[in-house]
Amino acid sequence: MWEIEFFRSESGECPFEKYLRELPASMRAKTLRSVQLLRLEGTRLREPDTKSLGNGLFELRTQAGGLQGRSVFFFFAGKRIVITTGFLKRTRKTPSREIERAQKLRADYLERCG
């Protein structure tokens, strides 16, 4: 079993928790079930549930009620998975600004905890 950690900035801000709070209840529940599946399966979880975004980042894919949610994460030492952000996908391609944001958060995490 893998350990799931939500990224927190030095000030304590947690972008993924903010994302969860803003989701409709059905999408929030489905996202949390997907996170539990990721916790159980880790690196064995593949498409269509996860997809590599490159540079060590991955997206956890969730769909509910016509919405497409993405939770961005990376693997860390041991069996730890760090979820950085989440967003609702509105286009076919993952927005580059979301990937860049997750890369910055990952770099910050690695600097502080790596």
Beta strands, then each sheet from edge to edge (+ up, - down):
strand 1: 3-6
strand 2: 50-54
strand 3: 57-64
strand 4: 67-76
strand 5: 80-88
sheet 1: 1+ 5+ 4- 3+ 2-
end
